[in-house]
Each structure stands twice: as structure tokens, then as C-alpha cells.
Amino acid sequence: MSSDKKPLSRKKRGYLLAILGGSFGGPFGWITSPLVLYFLNKKVKSKDGSQPNIFKLWGLLGIIGAPISLCLVLLLPIPEETKKADSNKDFFVTKEMYGEKWPFTVDEGAVFCKGNSIYFGHKGKFYALNGTAKAQFGYPFPDAIWKADPRPEMAKYGLKIPTTAIDEKARSLCK
């Protein structure tokens, strides 16, 4: 049989159509649709020896399979971290919220907690608020953005504003 006489279901174009058709099933459909076509080509034979209409059978399976594939993708569990971030919008912190207790030279950021690691983020840069975050993620301590204590008796010793309030906020996200 020459390649021109091959049914569409056995040509590369047929598999391309299967991938496009699988788009209705989402990412799962992109993979399963061509696989279904491949297995149908291998397994389905007509009784009289002629080539049956594989695309008709593939289309019927797709009408049933695409919604099932899409449902499977939608039913996948959402990771805990995503749920926590979506349900808890309190991780943003600002200078206005903390007043004189704000320990950074930047005006806003976000605090995070993962395991025992607590850290602060500002414009894509992260800073460890404890040794665990430094060890686990390699984030630097916030020295570059840590504000000096404005009280002269503390400033003369090079002391900084404590990060205690921000640390507590980050730890509250661990619960």
C-alpha cells in the first residue's frame, strides 16, 4: 500500500489532528488523544479486511474522553502552599503597618514561613530572618536593607531596629 493510500488515521497529519482534538481535554488530552488513535490503529480491524473508519471511533471516544480528561485535571488537589497563600493575604507587610518598629529601609515586602524558615521578600529578592532560612535557602540576612536604630545611644554601637515584629508576623503564617 503506498503512503497516498494510507488512511488519514495512519498518517502524521492524522496524529496532528489527534493532538489538536486532544486540546479539548487540556494537557492530559494532548497526550492521551494521539495515544488512543495509535492504539485504535493497532487493535481495530474490520471483519472483511477493509480499513474501518478509525477517526469516527476516535471522535466518539473523544466526546466522552475530553470532558473526563478535563475533569481529572480540574480535580487535582491544589498544593497546600498555594491554598495557604490564596486564603491568607496577610503576608504583605508595610512600613505604615509597623510605624517606628519597621526595621527595613524599603517601604514594603512580604513575609514567608516554610517549615521553620522565616524570610522577608522585596521585589524578587529574599532575606533570611533566621538561621534556618539562611541554611535551607541560602538567602542572605537583611543587612543591605536593615535600618539603623534611630536612637543615638543605640546607633553609636551600630545596632539596628529589631526585626522581632516582622519575625512574629512570619511565624504566624506557619500555623
GIVEN-V867171 format. One line per field, one symbol per residue. phi: phi as a letter, one per 20 degrees, with the letter a starting at -180 (. if undefined). psi: psi as a letter, one per 20 degrees, with the letter a starting at -180 (. if undefined). Layout:
BEGIN
phi=???
psi=???
END
This chain:
BEGIN
phi=.fffeffgfddgffffffffffgfemgfffefffffffffffdecefenfeffffffffffffeffffffffffeffeggffgfffeceffeccfffdlfefedeeebrcdcccmdecbdcblnddcfdbffffffdmffffgfceeffffgfeffemfdffegffgfffffffe
psi=prhhiqqhijrhhghghggghihhjahhhhghghgggghghhhpqrhjirornhhggggghhhghghggghgghipqpqghggghhinjjipqrhhhiciiojqiqiraqqqpocjpprqqoljpqppirhghgggijqqqkhhjppqpiphhhhijkqrpqjghhgggghhii.
END
